[in-house]
Amino acid sequence: MGFTSMQDRRILNDGNSIPCLGYGTFQSPDGEDTSRAVREAIELGYRHIDCAAVYGNEKSVGRGIAQSGIQRSQLFVTSKVWNDHHGYRETREACEKTLEDMGLDYLDLYLIHWPNPLALRSCWAEKNAETWQAMEEMQAQGLIRSLGISNFRLHHYEALMKTARVKPVVNQIKLCPGITQPAVEAFCQAEDILLEGYSPLGQGGVLETPFLIELGRKYDKTPAQIALRWGLEWGYIPLPKSIHRERMAQNAQIFDFSLTEEEVAALAGLKEAGGIVKDPDTVSF
């Protein structure tokens, strides 16, 4: 992938565009540290902010955005509807609360966070259909620009598309060196659905991998920078998270080198580096 800046964009299947590198807010505490981190991320050039209601910090993220002073049109902000708000009315309420908490007039992207919550195992497809209907209506009203999914596998997507009028533009899944999801990646490519990768550093697990350390020495980069560059070249949007300014800056410095095809393939095949991928049909939440 020939990206030269974290503000370079990928075109979505609905014609909108998304920055090729995101700033994740998972596990960032609710409070001033997160507001500061979001403000500093924007100062460092990040324009893509990935949030979710279940992270419990959207008010803090919104304050950071406001404190940055940047024009809203220059940012791409994502949030997600959590498992306890699937359904038509519940989804509308969840999205409206996210907008209120973040102090925004619209979201650039809104996702169904999980396709099959534990409490909905007997009716997940119907609830997803209701949720998607609400999202389509909010898109028509200008509250959401693009619609997407997260942690969906092929059967979840096929069920959704039985009633959906708007195709998802992204599927956000766990991806990092050592963790690929070939079946999910294949159907998303076939359907022109862009992949986003959460935990692109394997929640830190991949950073101790000898091969990443070796490549870091070769390219004069940190193991984290190698992992994030791999994500770009594997073809997805990485969403690294840190509340430390120096680390955020390092995570953005991945546009001045490229990995070889052999290195990309070897990183994809790392074993036991990035943890596990939860099965959305058997998770306990």
N, C-alpha and C positions, 0 to 999 in steps of 0.2 A: 504494500500500500504506500503510495507516494505522498504521504502527509508531511508537511514541513512546519506545521504549527498546531497547537492544541485547539485553535479556533478554526482550523480547516473543517469542512463539513461533509457529512454524508447525506445523500438525497433519500428521503423516505418514499414509500410507495404511494403516499397521498400528495406528493409534491412539496411538502415541507422539508426542511433540512435540520440536521442535528450536529452539534460539534463532535469531533471524532474522539475526544477525551472528556470524561466527566469527573466531577468532584462528588464523592459519595459521603453521606452523612449517617450511615448505619453505625450504631453504638456511640455516636457523639452525644455527650450528656446534655440534657436540657439546661441551658444557662448561658452565662456570658462567655464561657470558653468557646462554645459552639458559635455564638454570634460573631465573636472575634475571628474564629477560624474561617467562617464563610466570607466575612469581609476581606480577610487577608487573601483567601483563595481568589476572589475576584480581582483584588489588587495585583495578584501574580499573573492574571490573564485567563483564569478559568471562566468559562461562560456557560457551562453546562452543570447544573446543580441537581443531584439525584436525591430525592426525599421519599418518605413514606409515613403515613399516619401512625403506624405501629412503632416507629422509631421514637415517638414521644417528644420530639424536639422541633416541631415545625414552627412554633412561635419564635424560638431562638434563631432558626434558620432565616425566617422572615425578617427578623430584626437585623441580622447580618446583611441581608440583601439591601434593606433600606439604608443602613449605615454606609454602604459602599458608594451610594450616590450615583450609581450607574443607571442608564436608561433601561427601563424594563424590556424594551424591544431588543436589547443586546444580549439578553439572557435567555437560556433554555432551561426551564424548570419542570422537573418531573415529580409526580407523587403517585401513590398507589392506594387502592381501597383494600382494607384489611378484611380478614375472614369473618369478623363479626358484623360486617356491614354489606354482605352480599344480598342482593334483592333490589328491586326498583327504587322504592322509597328510601331504603337504607343507604343505597349508593349515592343518591342525590344529596342526602343529609351529610354523608361523609365528605363528599367533594366540596360542598358549601362550607363545611367546617374547616377543611384544609385551606381553602381560599381565605377565609376569615382569619385563621390563625397566622397565615403567612403574609397577610396584608396585600394580597394580589387580586387582580381583576380576572385573571385567567391562568390556566396551566398550559404549558406547551405540550405536555404529554401526561396522560393518566393511564395507569395500568391496573389490571386485576392482579393482585399480589400473588395469590395461590389459587390454583384451579379447583381443588377438592379439599376444603377444610374439614376437619374431623367432625364437627357438628352437622355438616351437610352431606355426609357420605351417601345418604339415600336420595338426595335431590340436587346434587351439585350442578348437573347440566342445566336444569331448569333455573336455578339461582344465577348461574353465570349468564344465561340468556336475559334474565330480568336486569341484571347489573349492566350488561352491554347495551340494552335498550336505553337505560338511563344515561349511560355515557354517550351514546349516539345523540340523544336529545340535547344534552349539555354541550356537545360539540356544535350542533346546529344553532344553539343560542350564543355561541362564542365564549363559553366558559372553559372549554378545552379545545386545543388546536389539533392534537393527534391522539389516537387511541391505541393502546397496546396491552400486552399480556406479560406475565412473568411466571416462570417455572412450569409452563405448559408443555405437555407432550402431544404427540400427534392426535391421540384419541380425544384429548380435551379440546384441541383446536377444531377437529372435525365436528364435534358436538356443537361448539360455539357457532360455527359457520352455517349450521342448519337454519338459524334464524337471523344471523347478523346481516346487516346491510352494508356495514363498513368493515373492511379488512384491517386487522391489527398491523401496525407499522413496525413494531419491535416485539421481540420476546427476550426478556431479561432473565438470564440463567446463570448458574455458577460455571465459570470458565477461568482456567489459569493453567500454567505449565503443569502437565501431569493430569489435568482434568479436562477432557473434552467430552462432548455428548454427541457422537456421530449421528444417531438417529434424529435427534432434535435439530442438529445443524443441517441435516439433509432436507428435512421437510421445510425448514425456514428458508433455505436457499431456493427450493422449488417454488415456494409461495411468495418470494420477494419480500420476506420479513427479515429485517435487520436484527442481528444479535447484539445484545449488550451483556457484558460480563461483570457480575458482582463477585466480590472476594477475588480480584485478579491477582492477589499475592497469596492466595490460599490461606487467608487470615494469618499471614506471616510464615506459614509452614514451608513454603517453597524457598524462602530466603536462605535457608541453611543447606540447600542442595549443592553438592560439590560442583555440578556442571554449571549452575548459574554463577557460582563464585568464580569458576574458571573463565566463563564468558565475560564476566565483569572485569576481570584483569585484562583480557584481550582487548576490550573496547573502552577501557578506562571508565566503566560505569558501575553503579551499585547493582546487586542482584535484583533489587526492586525495579530498577530501570530496565534491566534485561527482560524481566517478566512482563512489564507493561509494553515494551516494544514488541515482544512476541505477540501480545494480544492484538495490537494494530495489524501485524503482518499475518496473523491467523484470520483476521477479517472481522473482528468485532470491536465494539466500543468498550474500553476498560473504564471502570468506575472506582479508582483508588480512593481510599479514605485516610486522612490524617488530620489532627488538629494542630500539628506542629508546622510552623511556617517553613522551616528549613526542609522538612520532609516533603511538604507540598511543592516547594520549588523544585526539589530533585525529581519528584514524580512527573513534572512537566518537561523535564529536560531529556526527552526521548526522541527528538525529531532530527538529530544530527548524526545518526548512524543507522545502519540496517544490518539485520542478521542474514546469514546465508540460508538458502532453502534447506540445506542439511541440518543446520542448527535449529531452524524452526521445527522441522520434523522431529528432531531428537528431543526438544523441549516438550513437544506435545506428548511424547511417549514416556516421559518420566513416570516412575512408579512410586506410589505412596508419598507423594510430595505435597498435595494440596488438600488433603482430607477426603471427605466423601460427598456425594451428591444425594441429598434427601429425596426419597420417592414421594411425590406429592399425593399419591393415593394411599400412603400408609403413615404419613407424618402424624404426630400426636398433638397437633394444634390446628 
